[in-house]
Amino acid sequence: MPVELSVIIVNHNGRAYLADCLSSLLRERSRRRWEVLVVDNASRDGSAEEAKKKFPEVGLIRNEKNMGFAAANNLGLARCRGEFVLFLNPDTRLEAGSLRTLLGGMKADPGIGAAGPVLL
């Protein structure tokens, strides 16, 4: 089955936020064809281990060193399989239905190449 949406989250010592972010995202995912990839930039706060333990359905890419935000996103992008890609920061929590709305807009107009959600 094809993947509709790949969500890439770059994490560096984000233990205080990452679990809430993943929880809000996975509530929205339900039965949809989404994949979630966390690219961990050599965190030392246990956030990568906690994510793997609490969210085994989430893909985890562990970097030996902090390769920076852009390079880590590019690594996730090279490994994702989705028709659409969302770059999401770990200190983000999604409102119910927000990704369905964003994806619906993208699908409705094939001329749209990129979109950004409202940040509250």
N, C-alpha and C positions, 0 to 999 in steps of 0.2 A: 504494500500500500504506500503511495507517495506521501511525502511529508509536506504539509501545507505551510507550516511556519517553524522556523528555527529561531530560538531565542538564545542570544549569546550574552553572558554576563561575565565581565572581567572583575575578578575579586583580588584585593590585596588587603589582608588583615581586616576584613569586613564582618567579623563575627557578630557584631552588635546589630547588623542589618540583614545579612544574607538570608537567614532562615525566614524572616518575615517576607522578604521579597519572593523567595521560592514558594512559600505557602500561598501567597496571593496569586502568583502565576499559575500554580498547579490547580488551584480552585477553578480558575478560568479555563484551564485546558480540558478538563473532564474527559470526554471521549474523542476529542478532536485529534487530528493527525499533526501534533506538534512535538518537537523535540526541544529540550533545554540543555544547553552546554554551559558549564561554568569553567572559565579559564582562570586558574588560580596562579597568581604571580608571586610564588614563593612566600605565601603567608606563614607567619609564625605564631598566629593566635589560635590555631586549631579550627579555623573556619572551614577549611577544605575537608577535614576529617568529619566535622559535624554535618556538613552538607551531604557527604557520602553516606553517613550513617542514617540521618533523618530522611533523606530523599534519594533512595537507591535508584530511582528511575531517571535521575538527572545524570547526564554525562559529565565527567570531570576530567579536565586536562590540567595536569600539574606541571608547572614550569619550575625548573631548578633555581632560576634566578628571576628577579623582577625585570621582565623584558619591556615594560612600559605599556601604556594603555592601547596605543594604536597597533603595536606589534601583536599584542595578545588578542585583540579583536580580529586581526588578520588571520591569526592561527585558528581561531574558532570558525571564521568564515571559510577557511580552506577545508574544514572537516564537517561542516554542516551540510544538510541535504534538502533544506526547505525551498519551496517555491518563493516564499517571502522570508525576509530576515529582519529580526528586531534586535537592535543593540540596546541592552537594558543595564542601567547601573544598579549595583546591589543595594543601594539605599532607597530604592523605589518600591512602592506598594501600588498594585493595580486596583482600580475601582472595578466593581462588577460590571461586566459587559464591555469594558473599554477596548479590549483587543478585538472582540467581534465587530464592534463599530469601525475600528480602524481598518481591519481586514476587509470588511464589507465595502468601504469606500474605495480601497485599492482595487478590489475585484470589479467594481462597477465601472471603472474607467481605466482601460488598459493604457491610456496615455500618461497616467500618473506613474512616475518612476521612483518617487520617494515621498514619505509622509512623516510628520512628527505629531505626536499626540499633545494634548493640552497638559501642562504640568501644573499641579496645584500644591 
